[in-house]
Amino acid sequence: MIPIAKLSARQREVVAHVAHGLTNKEIGRLLNLTEGTVKMMLHMVYDRTGIRNRTALAAKYHREEVINGGPKQ
């Protein structure tokens, strides 16, 4: 399992939106991506981090944000 901070910038951007409660469709609209692309990116994130769902991903994001002093850009 790798920390979220080690993901690509675009993957971290998607994770941040997930952590703030947005749907794949909403994330796609914001980032000019298709909903399918967002879904594919999340599956890649799940594989790299060992996380299996959005809730656990959001919790990990917020834990790392607290530990590391805020979101990484």
GITAFEN-V171260 format. One record per residue. N is the residue number from 0. RES is the residue in one letter. NEAR is the number of other C-alpha atoms within 12 Angstrom. Layout:
n=<N | N>
res=<RES | RES>
near=<NEAR | NEAR>
//
This chain:
n=<0 | 1 | 2 | 3 | 4 | 5 | 6 | 7 | 8 | 9 | 10 | 11 | 12 | 13 | 14 | 15 | 16 | 17 | 18 | 19 | 20 | 21 | 22 | 23 | 24 | 25 | 26 | 27 | 28 | 29 | 30 | 31 | 32 | 33 | 34 | 35 | 36 | 37 | 38 | 39 | 40 | 41 | 42 | 43 | 44 | 45 | 46 | 47 | 48 | 49 | 50 | 51 | 52 | 53 | 54 | 55 | 56 | 57 | 58 | 59 | 60 | 61 | 62 | 63 | 64 | 65 | 66 | 67 | 68 | 69 | 70 | 71 | 72>
res=<M | I | P | I | A | K | L | S | A | R | Q | R | E | V | V | A | H | V | A | H | G | L | T | N | K | E | I | G | R | L | L | N | L | T | E | G | T | V | K | M | M | L | H | M | V | Y | D | R | T | G | I | R | N | R | T | A | L | A | A | K | Y | H | R | E | E | V | I | N | G | G | P | K | Q>
near=<15 | 17 | 27 | 39 | 30 | 18 | 26 | 20 | 17 | 26 | 33 | 31 | 28 | 41 | 45 | 35 | 29 | 32 | 29 | 20 | 18 | 23 | 22 | 30 | 21 | 21 | 30 | 25 | 18 | 17 | 20 | 16 | 19 | 17 | 21 | 18 | 21 | 31 | 25 | 18 | 28 | 38 | 23 | 24 | 38 | 27 | 19 | 21 | 26 | 19 | 24 | 19 | 21 | 28 | 18 | 19 | 33 | 28 | 22 | 31 | 37 | 26 | 19 | 24 | 22 | 13 | 15 | 15 | 12 | 14 | 21 | 24 | 15>
//
